């Protein structure tokens, strides 16, 4: 099966660079149950292989059209090898969380092999406390949240016993020759003459790949881009990046954000952004940055997806993107929250949503696909208009399992966009909120200070609730 990449898929594929690999990551910490066989490498390979029919693009790779006469296409990989994509690694037993985070940083630094399907999964063994970790990398061009979902959707189950699926009848097909791709592209151009201009622009300017990304996510952010009449404030968060990364995490209780929501009549989203703002303030002060009451950090918050009903959090039928100035110069945590709540309320009246019907009606664990869509939306902003990307997606509030092993924690690992020193991914799951902090190794050697500052900011916010 041959399908053409959408303009937005093609833009992400071409945005890849050695210092900015464009894959979305997810880190799951799991523990085998005492009375279950649990997960090991062979069982993980079998599990993933059995679920690939639910995500068929994971067996397809990207092929360029000869002479660049059209966008690249997805083709079935005739040499598909599941053991190339599902790999194993181990920490020196007993491995610490710090060693795990360092390994994830190294794995996140490596671009995916563009001659194969654009994903990898690692079973990381040897973690202390009889735990294992599963780290997944999926290229942002692959996941669109509609026709193509992230593999994390399908390898998780709501019970210890994995759900059964029909046998997979997939057989590796013959790959098309270059002449066949060229003939298909010419036939398409004859049927769609307006795309000749796109081909001409692609051939003359690499930058056109970004301009051509006119998908639904672009529609959702265009009004916010126009509203940004000034560039983002100067910040150490914006600097030239290397290909090397650091990674750190924060674990927090969802109930704490509910306390803030109830006390100040705000949303869970607002409470999370207020905690992040306080953490950024403390981190900037630790660096000796001069802050005034008007100092801000402009963030792209690509998705506002928490719908609150009682104690439940779930994805909305639409997801949306916006720019927000986080008041890092404001010393009062209540005033910081007030500024954020007013800003998100005002933005909600004018922003445009992106439909996500597939995600909303898909059983399973949605955050990884939502984070991938978030990165897509964020990358459509001109780089000078923001300082930081914060992706925020809810997960189920009941335990989930991978091949019989219970998932304890789940951390997003969002990529760094051009000249972005850090990204913050946030996911709620089973009564907790997990932060994944991905950063450039040179620009943010103090990523641990930012992680500690999240706890300090939460304590400050909870103190204000008394």
C-alpha positions as CSV (number, residue, x, y, z in Angstrom):
1,X,0.0,0.0,0.0
2,X,1.4,3.4,-1.0
3,X,0.0,6.6,0.5
4,X,1.3,10.1,0.1
5,X,2.5,12.0,3.2
6,X,0.2,14.9,4.1
7,X,1.8,18.4,3.8
8,X,2.2,18.4,7.6
9,X,3.7,14.9,7.7
10,X,6.2,15.9,5.1
11,X,7.1,19.0,6.9
12,X,8.0,17.0,10.1
13,X,10.0,14.5,8.1
14,X,12.0,17.3,6.6
15,X,12.5,19.2,9.8
16,X,14.7,16.5,11.2
17,X,18.3,17.6,11.9
18,X,21.2,16.1,13.9
19,X,20.6,18.6,16.8
20,X,16.8,18.4,16.6
21,X,15.5,14.9,16.1
22,X,11.7,15.1,15.7
23,X,10.5,12.1,17.6
24,X,8.1,12.0,20.6
25,X,9.2,9.7,23.4
26,X,7.3,8.0,26.2
27,X,8.9,6.3,29.3
28,X,6.8,3.8,31.2
29,X,7.9,2.3,34.5
30,X,6.4,-1.2,35.1
31,X,6.5,-3.9,37.7
32,X,5.6,-7.6,37.2
33,X,2.9,-9.0,39.5
34,X,4.0,-11.7,41.9
35,X,1.5,-14.3,40.5
36,X,1.9,-13.4,36.8
37,X,4.7,-14.2,34.3
38,X,5.0,-10.5,33.6
39,X,7.0,-8.8,30.8
40,X,10.3,-9.9,29.4
41,X,11.9,-9.2,26.0
42,X,10.4,-12.2,24.1
43,X,6.9,-11.5,25.6
44,X,7.2,-7.8,24.7
45,X,8.2,-8.6,21.1
46,X,5.2,-11.0,20.8
47,X,2.9,-8.4,22.3
48,X,4.0,-5.6,20.0
49,X,3.9,-7.8,17.0
50,X,0.3,-8.9,17.8
51,X,-0.8,-5.3,18.1
52,X,0.8,-3.9,14.9
53,X,-2.4,-4.5,12.9
54,X,-3.9,-1.7,15.0
55,X,-1.2,0.7,14.0
56,X,-0.4,-0.4,10.4
57,X,1.9,2.7,9.7
58,X,4.4,1.1,12.1
59,X,5.3,-1.3,9.4
60,X,5.7,1.4,6.8
61,X,8.7,3.5,5.9
62,X,9.1,6.8,4.0
63,X,10.4,6.8,0.4
64,X,11.3,10.0,-1.4
65,X,10.0,10.5,-5.0
66,X,12.7,10.7,-7.6
67,X,13.7,14.2,-8.6
68,X,11.5,15.5,-5.7
69,X,8.4,15.4,-7.9
70,X,6.0,15.3,-5.0
71,X,5.8,14.7,-1.4
72,X,7.3,11.5,0.0
73,X,5.1,8.4,0.4
74,X,4.5,5.7,3.0
75,X,5.3,2.2,1.6
76,X,5.3,-1.2,3.3
77,X,8.7,-2.2,4.5
78,X,9.5,-5.5,2.7
79,X,12.4,-6.1,5.1
80,X,10.5,-5.3,8.3
81,X,12.2,-6.8,11.3
82,X,10.4,-6.5,14.6
83,X,13.5,-7.3,16.6
84,X,15.2,-4.2,15.0
85,X,12.6,-2.0,16.4
86,X,12.0,-3.7,19.7
87,X,15.3,-3.7,21.5
88,X,16.6,-4.4,25.0
89,X,19.0,-2.7,27.3
90,X,20.0,-3.1,30.9
91,X,21.2,-1.0,33.8
92,X,23.9,-2.3,36.2
93,X,21.7,-4.0,38.9
94,X,20.3,-2.5,40.9
95,X,19.8,0.4,38.5
96,X,18.9,3.8,39.9
97,X,16.3,6.2,38.6
98,X,19.2,8.6,37.8
99,X,20.9,6.0,35.7
100,X,17.6,5.3,33.9
101,X,17.1,9.0,33.1
102,X,20.7,9.3,31.8
103,X,20.1,6.3,29.5
104,X,16.8,7.8,28.3
105,X,18.6,11.1,27.5
106,X,21.1,9.2,25.4
107,X,18.4,7.2,23.6
108,X,16.4,10.4,23.0
109,X,19.5,12.1,21.5
110,X,19.8,9.6,18.6
111,X,17.8,10.2,15.4
112,X,15.7,7.4,14.0
113,X,16.9,5.5,11.0
114,X,15.0,7.1,8.1
115,X,15.5,4.0,5.9
116,X,13.2,2.0,8.2
117,X,9.8,2.5,9.9
118,X,10.2,5.6,12.1
119,X,10.0,4.1,15.6
120,X,12.0,2.2,18.3
121,X,11.1,0.6,21.6
122,X,13.5,-0.4,24.4
123,X,12.9,-2.8,27.2
124,X,15.2,-1.5,30.0
125,X,15.9,-4.2,32.6
126,X,17.8,-4.1,35.9
127,X,15.9,-1.2,37.5
128,X,15.8,-1.3,41.3
129,X,12.7,-2.5,43.1
130,X,12.0,-5.3,40.6
131,X,11.0,-2.7,38.1
132,X,11.6,-2.4,34.4
133,X,11.2,0.5,32.0
134,X,9.9,0.7,28.4
135,X,11.0,3.6,26.4
136,X,9.4,4.3,23.0
137,X,10.5,6.7,20.3
138,X,8.1,7.6,17.4
139,X,8.7,10.2,14.8
140,X,6.3,13.1,14.8
141,X,5.7,12.6,11.1
142,X,4.2,9.2,11.9
143,X,1.5,10.1,14.5
144,X,-1.3,12.4,13.5
145,X,-3.8,11.4,16.2
146,X,-6.4,10.5,13.6
147,X,-5.5,8.0,11.0
148,X,-2.3,7.0,12.8
149,X,-1.9,6.6,16.6
150,X,1.1,6.1,18.8
151,X,1.9,2.5,19.6
152,X,1.4,3.2,23.4
153,X,-2.3,3.2,22.6
154,X,-2.4,-0.5,21.7
155,X,0.2,-2.3,23.9
156,X,-1.6,-1.3,27.1
157,X,-4.5,-3.2,28.6
158,X,-6.9,-2.4,31.4
159,X,-6.4,-5.8,33.0
160,X,-3.5,-8.1,33.9
161,X,-4.5,-10.5,31.2
162,X,-3.7,-9.1,27.7
163,X,-6.7,-8.9,25.5
164,X,-6.8,-11.3,22.6
165,X,-6.7,-10.2,18.9
166,X,-7.3,-12.0,15.6
167,X,-4.2,-13.5,14.0
168,X,-2.2,-11.1,11.8
169,X,-2.2,-12.1,8.2
170,X,0.4,-9.5,7.1
171,X,2.9,-10.6,4.6
172,X,5.9,-8.5,3.6
173,X,5.1,-7.1,0.1
174,X,7.4,-6.2,-2.7
175,X,8.5,-2.6,-2.4
176,X,7.8,-0.3,-5.4
177,X,10.7,0.6,-7.6
178,X,11.8,4.2,-8.1
179,X,10.3,4.2,-11.6
180,X,6.9,3.2,-10.1
181,X,7.0,6.0,-7.5
182,X,7.9,8.5,-10.3
183,X,5.1,7.3,-12.5
184,X,2.6,7.5,-9.7
185,X,3.8,11.0,-8.8
186,X,3.5,12.2,-12.4
187,X,0.0,10.7,-12.6
188,X,-1.0,12.5,-9.4
189,X,0.3,15.8,-10.7
190,X,-1.7,15.5,-13.9
191,X,-4.8,14.9,-11.8
192,X,-3.9,17.6,-9.3
193,X,-2.2,20.4,-11.3
194,X,-2.4,22.8,-8.4
195,X,0.3,20.7,-6.6
196,X,2.8,21.6,-9.4
197,X,3.4,24.9,-7.5
198,X,4.1,22.9,-4.3
199,X,6.7,20.7,-6.1
200,X,8.4,23.8,-7.6
201,X,8.6,25.5,-4.3
202,X,9.9,22.3,-2.6
203,X,12.7,22.1,-5.2
204,X,13.7,25.7,-4.7
205,X,13.6,26.2,-1.0
206,X,13.9,23.8,1.9
207,X,12.0,26.2,4.1
208,X,8.8,25.7,2.1
209,X,8.3,22.5,4.0
210,X,7.2,24.5,7.0
211,X,5.1,26.9,5.0
212,X,3.4,24.0,3.3
213,X,2.2,22.5,6.6
214,X,-1.4,23.6,6.1
215,X,-3.1,20.8,8.0
216,X,-5.7,21.1,10.8
217,X,-3.1,21.9,13.5
218,X,-1.9,24.9,11.5
219,X,-5.5,26.2,11.4
220,X,-5.7,25.9,15.2
221,X,-2.8,28.1,15.9
222,X,-2.9,30.7,13.1
223,X,-5.0,33.2,15.1
224,X,-2.6,32.9,18.0
225,X,0.3,33.6,15.8
226,X,-1.3,36.7,14.4
227,X,-2.0,37.8,17.9
228,X,1.6,37.6,18.9
229,X,2.6,41.1,17.7
230,X,5.9,41.0,19.5
231,X,8.6,38.4,19.8
232,X,9.1,36.3,22.9
233,X,11.0,37.8,25.8
234,X,14.8,37.2,26.0
235,X,15.4,34.0,27.9
236,X,18.1,31.4,28.6
237,X,15.5,28.9,27.4
238,X,16.3,30.0,23.8
239,X,19.8,29.1,22.6
240,X,21.5,27.1,20.0
241,X,21.2,23.4,20.9
242,X,23.4,20.3,20.4
243,X,22.3,16.8,19.7
244,X,22.9,15.7,23.3
245,X,20.2,15.7,25.9
246,X,19.5,15.6,29.7
247,X,16.3,14.1,31.1
248,X,14.7,14.5,34.5
249,X,11.3,13.8,36.0
250,X,8.8,15.0,38.6
251,X,6.1,12.9,40.3
252,X,3.2,14.8,41.9
253,X,-0.3,13.9,43.2
254,X,-3.3,14.8,41.2
255,X,-5.2,15.5,44.4
256,X,-3.0,18.5,45.1
257,X,-4.1,20.2,41.8
258,X,-7.7,19.4,42.7
259,X,-7.2,21.2,46.0
260,X,-5.9,24.3,44.1
261,X,-8.8,24.1,41.6
262,X,-11.3,23.9,44.4
263,X,-9.8,26.7,46.5
264,X,-9.4,29.2,43.7
265,X,-12.2,28.1,41.3
266,X,-9.8,27.5,38.4
267,X,-9.2,24.6,36.1
268,X,-6.8,21.7,36.5
269,X,-4.9,23.2,33.5
270,X,-4.6,26.5,35.2
271,X,-3.3,24.9,38.4
272,X,-0.6,23.0,36.4
273,X,0.5,26.0,34.5
274,X,0.7,28.0,37.8
275,X,2.9,25.4,39.3
276,X,5.1,25.3,36.2
277,X,5.3,29.1,36.3
278,X,6.5,29.1,39.9
279,X,9.1,26.5,39.1
280,X,10.4,28.5,36.1
281,X,10.6,31.6,38.4
282,X,12.7,29.8,41.0
283,X,14.9,28.3,38.3
284,X,15.6,31.7,36.7
285,X,16.4,33.2,40.1
286,X,18.8,30.3,40.8
287,X,20.6,31.4,37.7
288,X,20.9,35.0,38.8
289,X,18.4,36.2,36.2
290,X,17.1,39.7,36.9
291,X,13.3,39.5,37.2
292,X,10.8,42.4,37.5
293,X,7.1,42.1,38.2
294,X,6.4,42.3,34.5
295,X,8.8,39.6,33.5
296,X,7.2,36.7,31.6
297,X,8.1,33.5,29.8
298,X,6.0,32.9,26.7
299,X,4.9,29.3,26.3
300,X,3.2,27.4,23.6
301,X,0.6,25.3,25.3
302,X,-0.5,23.2,22.3
303,X,-3.3,21.4,23.9
304,X,-5.9,22.1,26.6
305,X,-7.5,18.7,26.9
306,X,-8.7,18.2,30.4
307,X,-12.4,18.0,30.7
308,X,-13.5,17.9,34.4
309,X,-16.6,16.1,35.5
310,X,-16.6,15.2,39.2
311,X,-13.3,13.4,39.8
312,X,-12.9,12.3,36.2
313,X,-10.5,13.7,33.7
314,X,-10.8,12.8,30.0
315,X,-9.9,14.1,26.6
316,X,-12.3,16.6,25.0
317,X,-13.8,16.2,21.5
318,X,-11.5,19.1,20.4
319,X,-7.9,20.0,21.3
320,X,-6.5,23.4,20.8
321,X,-3.3,25.5,20.9
322,X,-2.4,28.9,22.3
323,X,0.4,31.2,23.4
324,X,0.4,32.3,27.0
325,X,2.7,34.7,28.9
326,X,3.6,33.0,32.2
327,X,4.1,35.7,34.9
328,X,7.5,34.5,36.3
329,X,8.2,37.9,37.7
330,X,5.1,37.9,40.0
331,X,6.3,36.8,43.5
332,X,2.7,36.0,44.7
333,X,1.6,32.5,43.8
334,X,-2.1,33.5,44.0
335,X,-1.6,36.4,41.6
336,X,0.4,34.1,39.2
337,X,-2.6,31.8,39.1
338,X,-5.0,34.6,38.6
339,X,-3.1,36.0,35.7
340,X,-3.0,32.5,34.1
341,X,-6.7,31.9,34.7
342,X,-7.6,35.2,33.0
343,X,-5.3,34.6,30.1
344,X,-6.6,31.0,29.4
345,X,-10.2,32.2,29.8
346,X,-9.7,35.0,27.3
347,X,-7.9,32.8,24.9
348,X,-10.7,30.2,25.0
349,X,-13.0,32.7,23.4
350,X,-10.9,33.0,20.2
351,X,-8.8,29.9,19.7
352,X,-9.8,27.3,17.2
353,X,-9.9,23.6,18.0
354,X,-8.4,20.6,16.2
355,X,-10.7,17.6,15.9
356,X,-9.5,14.5,17.6
357,X,-12.3,12.0,17.2
358,X,-10.1,9.0,16.9
359,X,-8.4,9.7,20.1
360,X,-11.6,10.5,22.0
361,X,-13.3,7.3,21.0
362,X,-10.2,5.1,21.2
363,X,-10.0,2.8,24.2
364,X,-6.6,2.7,25.9
365,X,-3.9,5.1,26.9
366,X,-4.1,8.3,24.8
367,X,-1.4,10.7,26.1
368,X,1.5,9.7,23.8
369,X,-0.7,10.5,20.7
370,X,-1.9,13.7,22.3
371,X,1.7,14.8,23.0
372,X,2.7,14.0,19.4
373,X,-0.2,16.2,18.2
374,X,1.0,18.9,20.6
375,X,4.5,18.9,19.1
376,X,3.0,19.2,15.6
377,X,1.0,22.3,16.7
378,X,3.9,23.9,18.5
379,X,6.2,23.6,15.5
380,X,4.0,25.7,13.4
381,X,4.8,28.8,15.4
382,X,7.7,31.0,14.3
383,X,10.6,30.2,16.7
384,X,11.0,33.8,17.8
385,X,7.4,33.9,19.2
386,X,7.9,31.7,22.2
387,X,10.4,30.5,24.8
388,X,9.1,27.1,25.8
389,X,6.8,24.3,24.8
390,X,4.6,22.7,27.5
391,X,2.5,19.7,26.4
392,X,-0.2,18.5,28.7
393,X,-2.4,15.4,28.3
394,X,-4.6,13.4,30.6
395,X,-4.4,9.7,31.0
396,X,-6.7,7.1,32.7
397,X,-7.1,7.2,36.4
398,X,-7.2,3.4,36.8
399,X,-4.2,1.1,36.5
400,X,-3.0,-0.1,33.1
401,X,-0.8,-3.1,32.2
402,X,1.7,-4.1,29.6
403,X,1.9,-7.8,29.0
404,X,0.8,-8.5,32.6
405,X,3.1,-6.0,34.2
406,X,1.5,-3.0,35.9
407,X,2.4,0.4,34.7
408,X,3.5,2.5,37.7
409,X,4.5,5.7,36.0
410,X,4.4,7.3,32.6
411,X,6.6,10.3,31.4
412,X,6.4,12.1,28.1
413,X,9.7,12.9,26.4
414,X,8.9,15.8,24.0
415,X,11.5,16.8,21.4
416,X,13.3,20.1,21.4
417,X,12.3,22.5,18.6
418,X,14.9,24.7,17.0
419,X,16.8,26.9,19.5
420,X,14.7,25.5,22.4
421,X,16.8,24.5,25.4
422,X,14.0,22.5,27.1
423,X,10.5,21.1,26.7
424,X,8.1,20.1,29.4
425,X,5.7,17.2,28.9
426,X,3.0,16.5,31.5
427,X,0.7,13.5,31.8
428,X,-1.8,12.5,34.5
429,X,-2.3,8.8,35.3
430,X,-3.8,6.7,38.2
431,X,-4.0,9.6,40.6
432,X,-0.6,11.2,39.8
433,X,0.8,13.9,37.5
434,X,4.1,13.0,35.9
435,X,6.5,15.6,34.4
436,X,9.1,14.7,31.8
437,X,11.7,17.4,31.5
438,X,13.8,17.1,28.3
439,X,16.7,19.5,27.8
440,X,19.8,20.3,25.9
441,X,22.8,18.8,27.7
442,X,25.0,21.9,27.5
443,X,22.4,24.6,27.8
444,X,20.6,23.2,30.8
445,X,23.1,21.3,32.9
446,X,20.9,22.4,35.8
447,X,17.7,20.6,34.7
448,X,17.7,19.0,38.1
449,X,17.2,22.4,39.7
450,X,14.1,22.9,37.6
451,X,12.8,19.5,38.6
452,X,13.3,20.4,42.3
453,X,11.7,23.8,41.7
454,X,8.4,22.1,40.6
455,X,8.1,20.6,44.1
456,X,8.9,24.0,45.7
457,X,6.3,25.7,43.6
458,X,3.6,23.1,44.5
459,X,4.4,23.6,48.2
460,X,4.0,27.3,47.7
461,X,0.7,26.9,45.9
462,X,-0.7,24.5,48.6
463,X,0.5,26.9,51.3
464,X,-1.6,29.6,49.7
465,X,-4.7,27.4,49.8
466,X,-4.7,27.3,53.6
